[in-house]
Amino acid sequence: MPQFRVRTQDVDEETGRAVVRGTEARHMCRALRVQPGQRVEVFDGAGGRWSGVVERAGAEVWVAELSCLPGNESALGLELLVALPKGERWEWVLEKGTELGVARFLPVYTGRTVPRLRAERQAAKVERWSRIVAAAAKQCERGRVPVVEPPVDLAEALETLGPPRPGEVRIVWAERRGQAPWPPSQPVRVLLASGPEGGWTPEELGGLMAAGFVAMGLGPRILRADTAAVVGAALAQARWGDLVGGTLGW
């Protein structure tokens, strides 16, 4: 069933109505040709999801008879700190990470990071990335749109993060690390760090471990940077989150 983005302030649960506005309303009417009486789903990007019936379709789309849909957000607060890959590869990480339930993306510059955004381009790029995760959240029927932070140097990101909080696990994927044991506790928040093509420098890896990250490997083969970020997210969700592995008691 189609799912459409609505602003939180445009949902009135007392009357059971929501109003879809702007480009989303135009897409509904012009591209998808929704009609009164058609059932649709709406979400506000902050965790709320509803099913309803189109009451009026035009410059604004009115949806009535709202009923809450079950939440489908992972209970695991999963965040990715990723050495910024080249264009399309980073956008692929954003899309697939959103599908896997990532709550926040933290792109960083490292010694081996190839792209470095000029200051005048950064705001436009972050806006584009935000649109990508919003579209991915819409497609995979999430209720919440992930946060995409502006890229900063790794050292600045680690300083901002500070020490691990209670209930938080930090893992840095590092080449040639073999199969280390997973941290035994059930965390509420997991922060995964994935490096650039060519891997972390020794100094960067040391800085990450000093910031509370545990170094682990992703198998005997060398994965591309974008592959490692997505595989790592899937493994964490399977271990501690809502992918099938968690229900199998890995």
Secondary structure, 3 states (H helix, E strand, C coil): CCEEECCHHHEECCCCEEEECHHHHHHHHHHCCCCCCCEEEEECEECCEEEEEEEEECCCEEEEEEEECCCCCCCCEEEEEEECCCHHHHHHHHHHHHHCCCCEEEEEECCCCCCCCCHHHHHHHHHHHHHHHHHHHHHCCCCECCEECCCEEHHHHHHHHCCCCCCEEEEEECCCCCCCCCCCCCCCEEEEEECCCCCCCHHHHHHHHHCCCEEECCCCCCCCHHHHHHHHHHHHHHHHCCCHHHHCCC
